[in-house]
């Protein structure tokens, strides 16, 4: 089996614990307005690689990954779930820590076959980094092209599976920084017993040149980058709501 791979980063330090090999999968159903990797959207492109070829690359630098492992990201890695499962299964046989960075958009609890595949994938997954882009479903659809109902359901599924989750949220000025929505986001993730970490990141414009190269209009042309102060304020709102919910639900 081969997968479509956009690129590989040998020494990632922000995509899970430790130093990691980060594999960018090709293909994504979402069209996030602040996406800085629009070149990963298209399906059936990139370099076709086998799981063994990717793991051979890992082996070349494995001494650096003793406290890290492999993170798969994208694009959206779950769109290639069969290949992803093979890759992570082989990684676990080598005792490699595995992490999936996902939006959760492909989650479909009504698909029997899809759920069977996801359950099997979870057997070989140590950590999920889940991007919660907006708590309001209407605003989420405006921002990404999709509502968030299945994404929030995916978060609940991960809790039931007792799968450790690391939540990420990007602060986009005027779009994802509404205090009420941030409080609701904090309340939701504060109720997850499997929550291991929270990353609140600032929106940046580093991907603008890629849009120009691809001939795609940049949707947030007039939106400024998030300042450090704006990120800190948003994180405090989320964190305060998170802590309040945890105390109410778990007593801590």
N, C-alpha and C positions, 0 to 999 in steps of 0.2 A: 504494500500500500504506500502511496505517496501523498504528501500534503503540499499545498501551495504556500510557500513561505516568502514573505516580503523581505525580511532581513533578520540578521542575528547580531545581538550586542553581547560581546564577550564578558564585560565587567560591569554589570548593572548594580547600582547601590541604592536605588529608590523603588525597586519593584519587588518588595518582600524582604525578609530578614537576611542579613549577610550580603556577601558578594555573590551575584547570580549571573547565569547565562540567560539572557532574555531573548525569546524567540517571538518575532512578530509574524502572526498569521495573516494571510491575505483574505480579504472579503469581509464586508460588514453591512448589515441591513439598516443601520442607523446613519443619520446624516446630521450629526451634532454640529451646531453652528460654530462652535469654538474648536472643532477637531483640528489638531495640528498634524494629522497623518491622513489627509484625503487620498493619498496615493495607495492606501491600503483598502479602499472601499470596494474596488472592482473584484468580481469573482473570476476564478480561472486564470489568474495572472500570477506573476511572481515566479519563483524558482521551485520546481518540483523536487522534493527531497523525501527520502525515507526516514523513518525513525532512527534507524541505525546510523545513517549519515549524520544526523543531528547529534546523536550521542557520541559519535566519534569526535565531533568538534568539542563537545563537553570534556571528553577525556584528555584533550590536549592541554587543558588548563585546570583540571580537576583539583590540583593541589591548592588553588586559590579559592575553591568553592566549599571548603571544609565546614564553614559556618553558614553556607548559603544553599544554592541548588539551582533549579530551573524554574523560570517563570515564563508562561506562555501568555501573550497579549496579542494586540492586533492594531487594526481590524478587530474582529470578534472571533476568538478561537473556537467558540462553541458551534459555529457554523460548519466546522470540519470535525464534528464530534467523533466520528469513527477513527480518523487518523489521530486525533488528539488522545483518544483512549489508548490506542496502541503505543503511542509515544510515552505516555505517563506510566503505563503498565511496565514497559521495558525499563523506564527510569527507576521505578520503585524496586524492581528486581536487582538494581545496582545500589539500592539504598540511598537514592538521591531524593532530597526534599523537593516536592512539587507544589507549584502555585499557579493558579489560573486567575488572570486579570480579565474581568468580564463586566459587561453592562447588564447581563442577565436577560437581555431582550428576547432570546430564543426560547425561554422557558414557556412550556405549554402543558399545564397539568391535565388537559383533556386528551393528550396524545399518549396512548398506552405504550406504543413503540418508543416514542421520544423519552418517556419517563423511565422505561427499562434501560435505555442507553445511558441516560443521565445517572441513574442509580449505579450502573457499572462504572462509569467514569469516576464517580465519587469514591469508589474503593481505592483508587490510585492517586487521590488528590489530598494533599496535606493542608492546604490553605486556599481560600478564595479571597481575592481582592475585588470587592464589588463597588462599582461606580454608581452612586445614587446621584443623578444629575439634577433632579428637581423633584420636590415632594408632591407638588400639585400636578395631577395627571394632564390637565389641559395645557398648563405651561410647559410640561415635559414634552408633550406632543409638538408644541410650537417650537421648542428648542431642538428636538431630535428627530421629529417625524413619527414618533411612536408614543403612545400613552405609557404609564408606568405600572399599571395594575399587575401584569405578569412579573414585572421586575420586583415589586414588593412581595409578591407571592413566592418568588424565587428565594428572597431573603428568609421568608418564613420556612420554606422547604429546607434551607441550609441549617436553620436552627433545629428542626426536627431530626435532621441527619447528624446533628452535633458536629457539624463541620466548622472549624474555626473560620471566622470572617473578619476581614480588614476593610473597613468602609472608607471610600474616598468621595469627596465632594469638592467641586470646583466653584470658586466664587467669581461670578461674572457680574460686574457692576450693573445694577438696574435690571438684572434678569434672574439671578439665583441668590440674591442677597436680601430678599424680603424677610423681615424679622419673623412674621407669623409662620411662614413656610419653614424657616430655619428651626423655629421652636418645635414644629410638628415633626420635622426630620429628626431632631434630637430625641424627641419623645419616642419615635418609632425605633430607632436603633438602640436607644437605652433599654428597650424592652427585650432585646435579643440576648439570650443567655450565652450565645457563642461569640459575642463581640470581643475581639482581641485588640483592635487598634482603630484609631480614627485619624485620617489625613484630611485636612482642609487646605486646599491648594488655591493659589491665585491664578486667575485667567491671564494668559500672556499671548502675544501676537507673533511668536516665533515661527508659526506655520504659514504666515501670509505669503511668503515667496513661493511656497509649494502651489498655492492656489493660482498664482500668476503663471507659473510654469505649466500647470495643467489647463489653463484657460478657464478656470472656474471663478465666478464672482465671489469675493469674500463677504459672507453674510453679516459680519460684525465690524464692518469697515470703520464705523464711527464710535465704537465702544472702546473706552480706554482700558489699559491693563489694570488689574486689581492692585491697589497699593498694599504694602505690608500691614498698614493700620486697618484697612478694610477687611483683610483676611483674618487678622487677630480678633476684630469685633465679631465677625461671622462665626468664628470658631468658638468664641465665648458663649454666644447665644445657643449654639448647638450643644456645647458641652454642659452648660448649666441645665438645659432641658433634659439632656441625657442623664446627668447625675440625679436629678429630681425623680425621673422615672425609675431608675435603678433602685433608689432608696425605697420607693413605693412598692415596687414589684419584688425585689430581692432582699430588701433590708440592708443594702450596702451601696 
